[in-house]
Amino acid sequence: MKTIFVMVKCDLGKAYTVADEAVLNVQQVSEVYSTSGQFDLLMKCYLPEAADIGRFVTERLQTLPGVKDTFTIIAFKAFSEDAAI
């Protein structure tokens, strides 16, 4: 499984609508956080190893109504207290 984080800039007043739409209708979206700063939302997504990240972002996330811009971060390794045991 690949983990990516996608920062999303939304049209004014649309952040909650975009968040709801992503969580309800995009299976790969695990969590969505509202954020302060340059971007409105942070989406955590899990993709199969063979998935094309660019295609997923451009076809599934950037096409959500109210999305203005995205910035994608690819995660390599997760660190947690549970994993260290």
N, C-alpha and C positions, 0 to 999 in steps of 0.2 A: 504494500500500500504506500502511495506517495502522499505526503502532507504538503499542502500549499496554504498560504495566507494571502488573501486578496483584499487590498485596501480599496475602498470604493468611494468616489465622490459622486454625490447625488444632486439632482435638480433641487432647487430650494423647496423646502417643505415636503420632500418625498422620501427622506431617509427611513422612516418607520414603515412606509409602504413597501419600499425596496427590501428591507429586512424581512418583513412578513412573507413577501413573495418568494424570496430566496429559501427561507427555512421550510416553507410549505411545499414548494414546487421543484426544487433542485435537490435531488436525492444526495448528491455528493457534499452538500453544505451541512456541516456538523453543527456549527455555532456561528452566530452573528453578534458582534458587539458594537454598540454606538460609541464613537470616539470623538475626542476634541482634536482640533488642529486642521491640517490641510485636507484630510479625508474624513468622511462622515461615518463610515462603517468599516469593520474589520471582519472578514469572513474566513473561517477555518474550514478547509475542504479536504476530504480524503478521496484520492483517485486510485484506480487500479494501476499497477506497475506499467502496463502497456498503454495507458491513456496518454493522449496528446494534450499536454497542459495548455498550449496556445489555443488549440481548437476548443477546449472546454471553456476557457476564459472568454474567448471572443464570441462563441456561439451560445453559451448557456448563461454567462453572467453579464457581459456587456450588452446583451439584448434585453435584459430585464427593463421594463418601463421605469424611467426615472434615473437610470444610471447614466452619469455624465462622463466618468473617467475611472480607470482602474490602475493599480500598481500591484504586481504579483511578486511574492516572495516564496521561493522554494525552500522547504525545510529539509535538512539532511539527517539530523539525529535529534531525538527527543531525550531530554534529561529530566529525571524525576527521582524523588526519594524512593519510590517503590522499585524502580528499575535498578537502583544501586544495591539492593539487598540480594 
